[in-house]
Amino acid sequence: MDQIRLGLVLHPTRDVSEVVDLIVDWATRHRITLAVREPDRHRVPATVEPLPTARVAPTSDALISIGGDGTMLGALRSAVGDPKPVLGVHLGQLGFLVEVEPPELPTALSRLASQDFTVERHSCLACTVCGDDAVAFNDVALVRQPGAGFVTATLAVDGQRYGYYRCDALVVSTPTGSTAYGYAAGGPLVSPASDVVVVTPSASMAGIARSVVLSPDERIRLELAPGSAPIAVEMDGQVIQDAVTEGAVEVRYHRDAGLVVRLDPRRHRERNQLKLSLLDLPLLPEQLRELLPEGLRQELSRRRLPPHR
């Protein structure tokens, strides 16, 4: 049997040392090799092999994302050309993609190594942004610069112009991304089992004012109109281009571009349902904590987990 290699994808700023040490100890006992991208070599023990960033995903059998949904999305993007299963370890604040809490990690790692898991397939948006290519698993957004006016853009589908937008932001999302920026902009929640693309304007002032749901096989083009405010183009929350005043974003939907490890799909769905309901509660996390029984409050404090997970 060939030796298993697991690639570690670390949150860019959060202290991940406790989780990394647990993984390293487990890997040593099970004779499994670990890799990390070279810029993170100072954040891991010497037994973890540093590799060029572009080589971690292709040379690994699976990836372990340590952080929140943003880290998970980065891991998925790194393997988009040759999808590898990605196990998400939760160190974020909410998290709809990540499944495993740190105390559950030893069992999760053993199941990952023995391939005792199911795979949740995720689609992505392959985009050409003013001439540059990029991918997004959640969304691509055209966002106005504060105080500079509005995003003004036309929508074309398969070459046919449908109308225009004048708004604070335009969000194009996958079903997975419907719970992110698109949801905050007033868009619909879309089943992750569906294949659709949703275009949602935020704070629309004129033109198309509601979400448009499109087929995954349709080509989408959003072109800035003359007089549009300078915009930032964000992919999965990361700024790809800034102060753009002309050009277009072209979007195509790609199925099965990412593989997410699921150990207990039903429990994960139930957790996400609860998280979505909490998003609409007008209460702060500290207020939610006070509604919990004393014993549970103490347990949450001991594990340093926020009460709205």
HELIX and SHEET records of a PDB file:
HELIX    1   1 SER A   17  ARG A   29  1                                  13    
HELIX    2   2 GLU A   38  ARG A   43  5                                   6    
HELIX    3   3 THR A   53  VAL A   56  1                                   4    
HELIX    4   4 ASP A   69  SER A   78  1                                  10    
HELIX    5   5 PRO A  102  GLU A  104  5                                   3    
HELIX    6   6 LEU A  105  ALA A  113  1                                   9    
HELIX    7   7 THR A  176  THR A  179  5                                   4    
HELIX    8   8 TYR A  181  ALA A  184  1                                   4    
HELIX    9   9 PRO A  265  LEU A  279  1                                  15    
HELIX   10  10 PRO A  285  GLU A  290  1                                   6    
HELIX   11  11 GLU A  294  ARG A  303  1                                  10    
SHEET    1   A 8 GLU A  49  LEU A  51  0                                        
SHEET    2   A 8 THR A  33  ARG A  37  1                                        
SHEET    3   A 8 ARG A   5  LEU A  10  1                                        
SHEET    4   A 8 ALA A  62  GLY A  67  1                                        
SHEET    5   A 8 PRO A  85  HIS A  90  1                                        
SHEET    6   A 8 ALA A 248  ARG A 262  1                                        
SHEET    7   A 8 THR A 118  VAL A 129 -1                                        
SHEET    8   A 8 ASP A 132  ALA A 136 -1                                        
SHEET    1   B10 GLU A  49  LEU A  51  0                                        
SHEET    2   B10 THR A  33  ARG A  37  1                                        
SHEET    3   B10 ARG A   5  LEU A  10  1                                        
SHEET    4   B10 ALA A  62  GLY A  67  1                                        
SHEET    5   B10 PRO A  85  HIS A  90  1                                        
SHEET    6   B10 ALA A 248  ARG A 262  1                                        
SHEET    7   B10 ILE A 220  LEU A 224 -1                                        
SHEET    8   B10 VAL A 151  VAL A 157 -1                                        
SHEET    9   B10 GLN A 160  CYS A 167 -1                                        
SHEET   10   B10 ALA A 206  GLY A 207 -1                                        
SHEET    1   C 6 VAL A 212  LEU A 214  0                                        
SHEET    2   C 6 VAL A 197  SER A 202 -1                                        
SHEET    3   C 6 ALA A 169  SER A 173 -1                                        
SHEET    4   C 6 ASP A 139  ARG A 144 -1                                        
SHEET    5   C 6 ILE A 231  MET A 235 -1                                        
SHEET    6   C 6 GLN A 238  VAL A 244 -1                                        
END                                                                             
